Amino acid sequence: MRITELFTSGHPFPSLEIVPPPSGITQRELLDSIGPLMEFEPRYINVTTHRDEIQYTPLPDGSFRREVVRNRVSPVAVCACIQAHFPVEVVPHIICSGHSAREIEWQLQDFRFMGIENVMALRGDSLTGEKRFTPEADGYSHASELVGAIREQGGFCVGVGAYPEKHFEAANLETDIEFLKAKVDAGADYVITQMFFDNRVFYRFVDKCREAGITVPIIPGLKPLTTARQVEMLPEAFSIDIPRELTQAVREAADPEAVRRTGIDWCIAQCRDLLAHQVPAIHFYTMGKSKNVAEVLRATF
């Protein structure tokens, strides 16, 4: 089923995002990490993908051997595993970074063969140490180009990402929304936002998107904060703000369990407020922490 069809039910639902596990994990371990969340009936699961890293190994003659490093189970294998065991749509990520146009076409052929109808189109990250994104010689520079290529092939419902607090490379939020509109104009069917911790940021972003002529569904993305270190790590990794009230509550928490409880309660409050504002769905970034997300879902769905 196409994701956009799910939004027409009038009943808000949760969706999930998982990262392919490290190589060496068993299929059973992967399923056990997802299983506790299935009682809440998520309608789809996004499966992320990341470009392969490049490692240069020094040789005796002073030259270097270039090697591709892949430390995780492939997204295709993860999608197939989920499809075989759970009644839920899978949405693999397709990224520009590290892939030529032909390689992306092959990926889409594989997903079509698997009966997958939905993909998430993203530019992807730069290589470690690379200041600005550099596409492959025969690849795509922007997610809007990728969306257009997927739409040209046909057969897929296409989601794209957005940044309520703007992408770190964008000059300002208005310019970033122009880039988002380019993705929608290229054929994107819906939008999922990066995580945020202040719902006012999301509502302001949606209003600006509507003013810019973006009419497709915009789905809020959330993650419960669970450790004190995330107060520093998440803003650094994702260029997001964490409200002062939340950071102060984390600092005053007596122990790690109190920190976890603070983050979960904050996320529950966010969810309840979003549902009161009639969002069509809420997307949860699990990041391998199914227990924390399950507690939020149990209190809200």
C-alpha positions as CSV (number, residue, x, y, z in Angstrom):
1,M,0.0,0.0,0.0
2,R,1.2,3.5,-0.8
3,I,2.0,5.6,2.2
4,T,-0.2,8.5,1.1
5,E,-3.2,6.1,1.2
6,L,-2.6,5.6,4.9
7,F,-2.9,9.3,5.6
8,T,-6.5,9.4,4.3
9,S,-7.9,7.2,7.0
10,G,-8.5,10.1,9.4
11,H,-6.9,8.1,12.2
12,P,-3.4,9.2,13.3
13,F,-0.9,6.4,13.6
14,P,2.8,5.8,14.5
15,S,5.5,5.0,12.1
16,L,9.1,3.9,12.8
17,E,12.6,4.4,11.6
18,I,15.3,1.9,12.2
19,V,19.0,1.8,11.3
20,P,20.3,-1.5,9.8
21,P,22.2,-3.3,12.6
22,P,25.9,-3.9,12.7
23,S,27.2,-6.9,10.7
24,G,27.3,-10.0,12.7
25,I,23.9,-9.5,14.4
26,T,21.4,-12.4,13.9
27,Q,18.1,-12.1,12.2
28,R,16.4,-13.1,15.5
29,E,18.1,-10.2,17.3
30,L,16.8,-7.8,14.7
31,L,13.3,-9.1,14.9
32,D,13.4,-9.0,18.7
33,S,14.4,-5.3,18.6
34,I,11.3,-4.5,16.4
35,G,8.8,-6.9,17.9
36,P,8.0,-5.0,21.1
37,L,6.8,-2.0,18.9
38,M,4.5,-4.0,16.7
39,E,1.7,-4.1,19.3
40,F,1.2,-0.4,18.6
41,E,0.4,-1.2,14.9
42,P,2.9,1.1,13.2
43,R,1.8,1.4,9.6
44,Y,5.3,1.5,8.0
45,I,8.9,1.2,9.0
46,N,11.6,3.3,7.3
47,V,15.0,1.6,6.9
48,T,17.9,4.0,6.7
49,T,20.9,3.6,4.5
50,H,24.3,5.2,4.7
51,R,27.0,5.6,2.1
52,D,29.9,3.2,2.4
53,E,33.0,4.7,4.0
54,I,36.4,4.7,2.3
55,Q,39.5,3.4,4.1
56,Y,43.0,3.9,2.8
57,T,45.5,1.3,4.0
58,P,49.2,2.2,3.7
59,L,51.3,-0.2,1.6
60,P,55.1,-1.0,2.0
61,D,55.9,1.1,-1.1
62,G,54.4,4.2,0.4
63,S,51.2,4.1,-1.7
64,F,47.8,3.4,-0.3
65,R,45.1,0.8,-1.0
66,R,41.6,2.2,-1.3
67,E,39.0,-0.1,0.4
68,V,35.3,0.2,0.8
69,V,34.2,-0.3,4.4
70,R,30.7,-1.7,5.1
71,N,30.0,-2.4,8.7
72,R,26.2,-3.0,8.7
73,V,23.7,-5.4,7.3
74,S,22.4,-4.2,3.9
75,P,19.1,-2.3,3.9
76,V,17.8,-4.7,1.3
77,A,18.3,-7.6,3.7
78,V,16.7,-5.7,6.5
79,C,13.6,-4.9,4.4
80,A,13.3,-8.5,3.3
81,C,13.5,-9.7,6.9
82,I,10.8,-7.3,8.1
83,Q,8.5,-8.1,5.1
84,A,8.7,-11.8,5.9
85,H,7.8,-11.5,9.6
86,F,5.6,-8.4,10.2
87,P,2.4,-7.1,8.5
88,V,3.9,-3.6,7.9
89,E,5.0,-1.6,4.9
90,V,8.8,-1.1,4.6
91,V,10.2,2.1,3.2
92,P,13.9,1.9,2.2
93,H,15.9,5.1,2.0
94,I,17.5,5.9,-1.4
95,I,20.4,8.3,-1.2
96,C,22.4,10.3,-3.8
97,S,25.7,10.1,-1.8
98,G,28.0,7.4,-3.0
99,H,25.8,6.1,-5.8
100,S,25.7,6.7,-9.5
101,A,22.4,7.1,-11.4
102,R,22.7,3.6,-12.7
103,E,23.3,2.1,-9.3
104,I,20.2,3.9,-8.0
105,E,18.2,2.5,-10.9
106,W,19.4,-1.0,-9.9
107,Q,18.3,-0.4,-6.3
108,L,14.9,0.6,-7.5
109,Q,14.6,-2.5,-9.7
110,D,15.4,-4.7,-6.7
111,F,12.8,-2.9,-4.5
112,R,10.2,-3.2,-7.2
113,F,10.9,-7.0,-7.5
114,M,10.4,-7.3,-3.7
115,G,7.0,-5.7,-4.0
116,I,8.0,-2.5,-2.3
117,E,5.9,0.5,-3.3
118,N,7.4,3.2,-1.1
119,V,10.9,4.8,-0.9
120,M,12.4,7.8,0.9
121,A,14.6,10.0,-1.3
122,L,17.4,11.8,0.4
123,R,20.6,13.5,-0.7
124,G,22.6,11.7,2.1
125,D,25.7,12.8,4.0
126,S,29.1,13.9,2.8
127,L,32.1,11.7,3.3
128,T,33.9,12.0,6.7
129,G,36.2,15.0,6.4
130,E,34.5,16.4,3.3
131,K,33.4,19.9,3.9
132,R,30.7,20.0,1.1
133,F,28.7,17.3,-0.5
134,T,30.3,15.9,-3.7
135,P,28.1,13.7,-5.9
136,E,29.4,10.7,-7.9
137,A,30.5,11.5,-11.4
138,D,27.3,10.1,-12.8
139,G,25.1,10.8,-9.8
140,Y,22.7,13.3,-8.4
141,S,23.7,16.5,-6.6
142,H,20.3,17.2,-5.0
143,A,17.4,15.2,-3.6
144,S,15.1,17.0,-6.0
145,E,17.0,15.4,-8.9
146,L,16.7,12.0,-7.2
147,V,13.0,12.5,-6.7
148,G,12.6,13.4,-10.3
149,A,14.5,10.3,-11.5
150,I,12.4,8.0,-9.2
151,R,9.2,9.6,-10.5
152,E,10.3,9.1,-14.1
153,Q,10.8,5.4,-13.5
154,G,7.3,5.2,-11.9
155,G,5.7,2.8,-9.5
156,F,6.8,4.4,-6.2
157,C,5.3,6.6,-3.6
158,V,8.2,9.0,-2.7
159,G,8.8,10.6,0.7
160,V,11.4,13.3,1.4
161,G,13.0,14.8,4.5
162,A,12.7,18.3,5.9
163,Y,14.3,20.4,8.6
164,P,11.9,22.5,10.9
165,E,15.0,24.3,12.2
166,K,16.6,24.3,8.7
167,H,19.4,22.2,7.2
168,F,22.8,23.3,8.5
169,E,23.9,24.1,4.9
170,A,21.0,26.4,4.2
171,A,21.4,30.1,4.6
172,N,18.0,30.5,6.3
173,L,14.8,28.6,6.8
174,E,13.0,30.3,3.9
175,T,15.7,29.2,1.5
176,D,15.5,25.7,2.9
177,I,11.8,25.6,2.4
178,E,12.4,26.7,-1.2
179,F,14.6,23.6,-1.6
180,L,11.9,21.5,0.0
181,K,9.3,22.8,-2.5
182,A,11.7,21.9,-5.3
183,K,11.5,18.3,-4.1
184,V,7.7,18.4,-3.9
185,D,7.5,19.9,-7.3
186,A,9.7,17.1,-8.6
187,G,7.2,14.6,-7.4
188,A,7.5,14.0,-3.7
189,D,4.3,12.7,-2.2
190,Y,4.9,13.5,1.5
191,V,7.4,14.9,3.9
192,I,8.9,13.6,7.2
193,T,10.7,16.1,9.4
194,Q,13.9,15.8,11.3
195,M,13.5,15.3,15.0
196,F,12.6,18.4,17.1
197,F,11.9,19.0,20.8
198,D,9.7,22.1,20.6
199,N,6.3,21.7,18.9
200,R,6.1,25.4,18.2
201,V,9.0,25.0,15.8
202,F,7.1,22.3,13.9
203,Y,3.8,24.3,13.7
204,R,5.7,27.4,12.5
205,F,7.5,25.4,9.9
206,V,4.3,23.8,8.6
207,D,2.7,27.3,8.4
208,K,5.6,28.6,6.3
209,C,5.5,25.5,4.1
210,R,1.8,26.1,3.4
211,E,2.5,29.7,2.6
212,A,5.1,28.6,0.1
213,G,2.6,26.4,-1.7
214,I,3.6,23.0,-0.2
215,T,0.4,21.1,0.1
216,V,1.5,17.4,0.7
217,P,1.3,15.8,4.2
218,I,4.1,16.9,6.6
219,I,4.7,14.3,9.2
220,P,6.5,15.2,12.5
221,G,9.5,13.2,13.5
222,L,10.3,12.6,17.2
223,K,12.8,10.9,19.4
224,P,12.7,10.5,23.2
225,L,15.8,11.9,24.7
226,T,17.2,9.1,27.0
227,T,20.7,10.1,28.2
228,A,22.3,13.2,29.5
229,R,24.9,13.1,26.8
230,Q,22.3,13.4,24.1
231,V,21.7,17.0,25.2
232,E,25.1,17.7,23.7
233,M,25.3,15.0,21.0
234,L,22.0,15.5,19.3
235,P,22.5,19.2,18.5
236,E,26.0,18.5,17.3
237,A,24.9,15.6,15.1
238,F,21.6,16.9,13.7
239,S,21.9,20.7,14.0
240,I,18.8,21.0,16.3
241,D,18.0,22.9,19.4
242,I,16.9,21.4,22.7
243,P,14.6,23.7,24.8
244,R,16.2,25.2,27.9
245,E,13.4,23.7,30.0
246,L,14.3,20.2,28.9
247,T,18.0,20.7,29.3
248,Q,17.5,22.1,32.8
249,A,15.3,19.2,33.8
250,V,18.0,16.8,32.5
251,R,20.7,18.5,34.5
252,E,18.6,18.3,37.7
253,A,17.8,14.6,37.2
254,A,19.2,12.6,40.1
255,D,20.4,9.6,38.0
256,P,20.4,8.0,34.5
257,E,16.9,6.5,35.0
258,A,15.6,9.9,36.0
259,V,17.1,11.4,32.9
260,R,15.5,8.7,30.8
261,R,12.1,9.3,32.5
262,T,12.4,13.0,31.9
263,G,13.0,12.5,28.1
264,I,10.2,10.0,27.7
265,D,7.7,12.2,29.6
266,W,8.7,15.2,27.4
267,C,8.2,13.1,24.2
268,I,4.8,11.9,25.5
269,A,3.7,15.5,26.0
270,Q,4.9,16.4,22.5
271,C,2.9,13.5,21.1
272,R,-0.3,14.4,22.9
273,D,0.0,18.0,21.7
274,L,0.6,16.9,18.1
275,L,-2.3,14.6,18.1
276,A,-4.5,17.3,19.5
277,H,-3.4,19.4,16.5
278,Q,-4.6,16.5,14.3
279,V,-1.4,15.5,12.6
280,P,-2.0,12.5,10.3
281,A,0.9,10.5,11.8
282,I,3.9,10.7,14.1
283,H,7.3,9.2,13.0
284,F,9.6,7.9,15.6
285,Y,13.4,7.6,15.3
286,T,14.1,4.5,17.3
287,M,17.9,4.5,17.0
288,G,17.9,1.0,18.4
289,K,16.0,1.9,21.6
290,S,12.7,0.2,21.2
291,K,11.9,0.1,24.9
292,N,11.9,3.9,25.1
293,V,9.7,4.4,22.0
294,A,7.4,1.7,23.3
295,E,6.8,3.6,26.5
296,V,5.9,6.7,24.5
297,L,3.6,4.7,22.2
298,R,1.9,3.0,25.1
299,A,1.0,6.4,26.6
300,T,-0.2,8.0,23.4
301,F,-1.6,5.5,20.8
